[in-house]
């Protein structure tokens, strides 16, 4: 659990190892985790406890399915190629909106 977070590497690593997520919904956690587990409000230890217990009590097959989906999410949405493509689109959109210098006469 975190009170604040950027893009948490520990959660990404766990997802890459097919582990379901139980975390606080701060910073980039929701964007990263998607539906790969449970997210609770920061500072709510009771909700975090409940979410952890609920995940632990799920049938193994359900936890494994969530974990597999987590890995697919990391592989498809957070790999180097997808990040490079996203940054390239951003840069191209910014360059296309930038004022152009006047043509020399």
Beta strands, then each sheet from edge to edge (+ up, - down):
strand 1: 21-24
strand 2: 37-40
sheet 1: 1+ 2+
end
